[in-house]
Amino acid sequence: MKRILVFIALFIGVMVMTQAQTSKVYDNKSIPSKILKSDRKYAIYLPPGYETSERSYPVLYLLHGATDNHTGWVQFGEVQRITDKAIQDGIATPMIIVMPDGDTGQMGYFNSIAGDWNYEDFFFQEFLPTIEKTYRIKADKRYRAIAGLSMGGGGSFMYALHHPELFSSACPLSAYIGPLSLDEAKAGIKKSHPEITDDAKIKTYYERHNALELIKLIPDDQKKAVKWYIDCGDDDFLYEGNCLVHIAMRKKEIPHEFRIRDGAHNWTYWRDALPTVLGFVSETFHQK
């Protein structure tokens, strides 16, 4: 009888320890936003051991694409399974992954040209500081990365280019880099905001939200401020913009990794890309 009780106790202990070492994903968290005048949802991945340790972790902000929301990477991107395996296989270091909602209210990660929906202000002034105070995150550039797909890839470009002092690495996947010309930008703004006809205002907005324009402005002493991993499928409709970014970075002599792989604009491609992204940002966290 004693042996049975000891076995049961050991079994329970192992189960408790195993349970404590599993990762957690919460996909219905929210914070209030004064800037957007609403509660903003987000999902978060907490690595194995987070709940039983006292250590702080590096963080990856992972942005979804158009028509998805903060649950996209959880449901379709299988972020928990893929990240758990990457950590277990030694590809990635344990990290916190934060997935904000860029779909509710208005879709996108930028401030509106009309000034009525300033999502980027929300992200940097409210969301990021709140997240990094709420969770045990190493709130330092070296331990902060950003990545995303499609619209979120564009967000990754813009956020890292606007704030190279905040991110050690950026990984845009199948990214929308912004309108490829000023005329294209004017046509898009005319459609979404017909009341805005000021060409100077449109030009300023275009230059701030186009990766090619922003790359031109990077000072020589900031060329290595962010480590870049850019990935796009050879059958992706956003292939041209990503190739143009690669060429612009080459001309500007900005170090970056650029990958064109077999694939299209879909979750099969992005799930396959995620382990490499996790490994890339982990190397930056470790400063190898």
C-alpha positions as CSV (number, residue, x, y, z in Angstrom):
1,M,0.0,0.0,0.0
2,K,2.8,2.4,0.9
3,R,4.5,1.7,-2.5
4,I,1.2,2.5,-4.3
5,L,0.8,5.8,-2.3
6,V,4.5,6.7,-3.1
7,F,3.9,6.0,-6.7
8,I,0.7,8.1,-6.8
9,A,2.5,10.9,-5.0
10,L,5.4,10.8,-7.5
11,F,3.0,10.6,-10.4
12,I,1.1,13.6,-9.2
13,G,4.3,15.5,-8.6
14,V,5.5,14.8,-12.1
15,M,2.2,15.8,-13.6
16,V,2.2,19.1,-11.6
17,M,5.8,19.8,-12.7
18,T,5.0,19.0,-16.3
19,Q,1.9,21.1,-16.3
20,A,3.9,24.0,-14.8
21,Q,6.4,23.8,-17.6
22,T,4.0,24.0,-20.5
23,S,3.5,27.2,-22.4
24,K,0.3,29.2,-22.2
25,V,-1.6,31.2,-24.8
26,Y,-4.3,33.7,-23.9
27,D,-6.3,35.1,-26.8
28,N,-8.9,37.3,-25.2
29,K,-6.8,39.9,-23.2
30,S,-7.5,43.6,-23.5
31,I,-6.3,47.0,-22.4
32,P,-8.1,50.3,-22.4
33,S,-7.0,52.9,-24.9
34,K,-7.6,56.7,-24.5
35,I,-6.1,57.3,-27.9
36,L,-8.5,54.9,-29.7
37,K,-11.3,55.4,-27.2
38,S,-11.9,51.7,-26.8
39,D,-10.7,48.5,-25.2
40,R,-8.1,46.9,-27.4
41,K,-7.7,43.1,-27.5
42,Y,-4.5,41.1,-27.8
43,A,-3.3,37.6,-27.6
44,I,-0.1,36.5,-25.8
45,Y,2.1,33.5,-25.7
46,L,3.9,32.8,-22.4
47,P,6.8,30.3,-22.7
48,P,7.2,27.1,-20.7
49,G,8.3,27.9,-17.2
50,Y,6.9,31.5,-17.1
51,E,4.4,30.8,-14.4
52,T,6.9,29.1,-12.1
53,S,10.0,31.2,-12.7
54,E,10.9,34.7,-11.7
55,R,13.0,35.5,-14.7
56,S,12.2,38.1,-17.3
57,Y,12.0,37.3,-21.0
58,P,12.7,38.9,-24.4
59,V,9.6,39.8,-26.4
60,L,8.5,39.5,-30.0
61,Y,5.6,41.6,-31.2
62,L,3.9,39.5,-33.9
63,L,1.4,41.4,-36.2
64,H,-1.4,39.7,-38.2
65,G,-2.5,40.5,-41.7
66,A,-5.6,42.2,-43.2
67,T,-9.0,40.6,-42.3
68,D,-7.5,38.7,-39.4
69,N,-7.3,39.9,-35.8
70,H,-5.2,39.2,-32.8
71,T,-6.2,35.5,-32.8
72,G,-4.9,34.9,-36.4
73,W,-1.4,33.8,-35.4
74,V,-3.0,31.6,-32.6
75,Q,-5.6,29.9,-34.7
76,F,-4.2,29.7,-38.2
77,G,-0.5,30.4,-37.5
78,E,-0.3,27.7,-34.7
79,V,2.1,29.9,-32.8
80,Q,2.0,27.8,-29.7
81,R,2.8,24.5,-31.3
82,I,5.5,26.0,-33.5
83,T,7.2,28.1,-30.8
84,D,7.1,25.2,-28.3
85,K,8.9,23.0,-30.8
86,A,11.4,25.7,-31.7
87,I,12.3,26.2,-28.1
88,Q,12.4,22.4,-27.4
89,D,14.7,21.9,-30.5
90,G,17.0,24.7,-29.4
91,I,16.2,26.8,-32.4
92,A,14.6,29.6,-30.3
93,T,15.2,31.0,-26.9
94,P,12.1,31.1,-24.5
95,M,10.3,34.4,-25.3
96,I,7.0,36.2,-24.8
97,I,5.1,36.7,-28.0
98,V,2.5,39.5,-28.1
99,M,-0.1,39.7,-30.9
100,P,-2.2,42.9,-30.9
101,D,-5.5,43.4,-32.7
102,G,-5.1,45.7,-35.7
103,D,-8.5,45.0,-37.2
104,T,-11.2,46.4,-34.9
105,G,-12.5,49.9,-35.4
106,Q,-10.3,50.6,-38.5
107,M,-8.0,48.1,-40.1
108,G,-4.3,48.7,-40.0
109,Y,-1.3,49.7,-37.8
110,F,-0.8,53.3,-38.9
111,N,-2.2,56.6,-37.9
112,S,-5.0,57.7,-40.2
113,I,-4.2,60.5,-42.6
114,A,-7.4,62.1,-41.3
115,G,-6.1,62.0,-37.8
116,D,-9.2,60.3,-36.5
117,W,-7.6,56.8,-35.8
118,N,-4.0,57.0,-34.5
119,Y,-3.2,53.3,-34.1
120,E,0.6,53.8,-34.2
121,D,0.4,56.4,-31.4
122,F,-1.7,53.9,-29.4
123,F,0.9,51.1,-30.0
124,F,3.9,53.1,-28.8
125,Q,2.3,55.3,-26.2
126,E,-0.1,52.9,-24.6
127,F,0.1,49.3,-25.8
128,L,3.8,48.6,-25.7
129,P,4.4,50.3,-22.3
130,T,1.4,48.6,-20.7
131,I,2.4,45.1,-22.0
132,E,6.0,45.5,-20.7
133,K,4.8,46.6,-17.3
134,T,2.2,43.8,-17.0
135,Y,4.5,40.9,-18.0
136,R,8.1,40.0,-17.0
137,I,9.6,41.4,-20.2
138,K,13.2,42.7,-20.6
139,A,12.2,46.2,-21.6
140,D,15.3,46.9,-23.6
141,K,15.9,47.3,-27.3
142,R,18.3,44.3,-27.4
143,Y,15.5,42.0,-26.2
144,R,12.6,43.5,-28.3
145,A,11.8,42.3,-31.9
146,I,8.9,42.8,-34.3
147,A,7.6,40.6,-37.1
148,G,4.4,40.2,-39.0
149,L,2.7,39.0,-42.2
150,S,1.2,41.0,-45.1
151,M,-0.4,44.1,-43.6
152,G,1.5,43.1,-40.4
153,G,4.7,42.8,-42.5
154,G,4.1,46.4,-43.5
155,G,3.6,47.3,-39.8
156,S,6.9,45.6,-39.0
157,F,8.7,47.7,-41.7
158,M,7.1,50.9,-40.5
159,Y,7.5,50.4,-36.8
160,A,11.2,49.4,-37.0
161,L,12.0,52.1,-39.5
162,H,10.2,54.7,-37.5
163,H,11.7,53.5,-34.2
164,P,15.0,51.8,-34.7
165,E,15.9,52.7,-31.2
166,L,13.3,50.3,-29.9
167,F,13.8,47.1,-31.9
168,S,16.9,44.9,-32.3
169,S,15.4,42.9,-35.2
170,A,12.5,43.0,-37.6
171,C,11.1,40.2,-39.7
172,P,8.5,41.3,-42.3
173,L,6.9,38.3,-44.1
174,S,5.1,38.8,-47.4
175,A,5.0,42.4,-46.5
176,Y,2.9,45.2,-48.0
177,I,5.6,47.9,-48.1
178,G,3.2,50.7,-48.9
179,P,2.1,52.3,-52.2
180,L,4.9,51.9,-54.8
181,S,4.4,55.4,-56.1
182,L,2.9,58.7,-55.1
183,D,0.2,58.4,-57.7
184,E,-0.8,55.1,-56.3
185,A,-0.9,56.6,-52.8
186,K,-3.1,59.5,-54.1
187,A,-5.5,57.1,-55.7
188,G,-5.8,55.0,-52.5
189,I,-6.3,58.0,-50.3
190,K,-8.9,59.5,-52.7
191,K,-10.8,56.3,-52.4
192,S,-10.6,56.0,-48.6
193,H,-10.6,59.7,-47.7
194,P,-12.1,61.7,-50.7
195,E,-12.3,64.8,-48.5
196,I,-8.5,65.0,-48.4
197,T,-7.2,66.8,-51.5
198,D,-4.1,68.5,-50.2
199,D,-1.3,67.1,-52.3
200,A,1.4,68.2,-49.9
201,K,-0.3,66.4,-47.0
202,I,-0.7,63.3,-49.1
203,K,3.0,63.4,-50.2
204,T,4.1,63.7,-46.5
205,Y,1.9,60.8,-45.5
206,Y,3.1,58.7,-48.4
207,E,6.8,59.3,-47.6
208,R,6.2,58.3,-43.9
209,H,4.4,55.1,-44.8
210,N,6.5,53.7,-47.6
211,A,9.4,51.5,-46.8
212,L,11.4,52.5,-49.9
213,E,11.1,56.2,-49.0
214,L,12.1,55.6,-45.4
215,I,15.1,53.5,-46.4
216,K,16.5,56.4,-48.4
217,L,16.5,58.5,-45.2
218,I,18.4,56.1,-43.0
219,P,21.6,57.8,-41.8
220,D,24.9,56.0,-42.4
221,D,25.4,55.5,-38.6
222,Q,22.0,53.8,-38.3
223,K,22.4,51.2,-41.1
224,K,23.1,48.5,-38.6
225,A,20.6,49.7,-35.9
226,V,18.1,46.9,-36.8
227,K,18.8,43.4,-38.0
228,W,16.5,42.6,-40.9
229,Y,15.0,39.3,-42.1
230,I,12.8,39.7,-45.1
231,D,10.9,36.8,-46.6
232,C,8.4,36.5,-49.5
233,G,7.1,33.7,-51.7
234,D,7.9,33.6,-55.4
235,D,4.2,33.4,-56.2
236,D,3.1,36.2,-53.8
237,F,1.3,39.2,-55.3
238,L,3.5,41.4,-53.0
239,Y,6.7,40.0,-54.5
240,E,7.6,43.2,-56.4
241,G,7.6,45.5,-53.4
242,N,9.7,43.1,-51.3
243,C,12.3,42.8,-54.1
244,L,12.4,46.6,-54.4
245,V,13.1,46.8,-50.7
246,H,15.9,44.3,-51.1
247,I,17.5,46.3,-53.9
248,A,17.1,49.6,-52.0
249,M,18.8,48.1,-49.0
250,R,21.6,46.7,-51.1
251,K,22.2,50.1,-52.7
252,K,22.2,51.7,-49.3
253,E,24.5,49.0,-48.0
254,I,22.1,48.1,-45.2
255,P,22.9,44.5,-43.9
256,H,19.8,42.3,-44.2
257,E,18.7,38.7,-44.9
258,F,16.4,38.4,-47.9
259,R,14.6,35.1,-48.8
260,I,12.5,34.3,-51.8
261,R,11.0,30.8,-51.3
262,D,8.6,28.6,-53.1
263,G,5.1,29.6,-52.0
264,A,2.2,32.1,-52.1
265,H,0.4,34.5,-49.9
266,N,-1.1,32.0,-47.4
267,W,-0.8,30.5,-43.9
268,T,1.1,27.4,-45.2
269,Y,3.9,29.8,-46.2
270,W,3.8,31.8,-42.9
271,R,3.7,28.7,-40.7
272,D,6.8,27.4,-42.5
273,A,8.5,30.8,-42.0
274,L,7.8,31.2,-38.3
275,P,10.6,28.8,-37.0
276,T,13.2,30.7,-39.0
277,V,11.9,34.0,-37.7
278,L,12.0,32.7,-34.1
279,G,15.6,31.6,-34.6
280,F,16.6,34.9,-36.2
281,V,15.3,37.0,-33.4
282,S,16.7,34.6,-30.8
283,E,20.2,35.1,-32.3
284,T,19.7,38.8,-32.0
285,F,18.6,38.5,-28.4
286,H,21.7,36.5,-27.6
287,Q,24.0,38.8,-29.6
288,K,25.9,35.9,-31.1
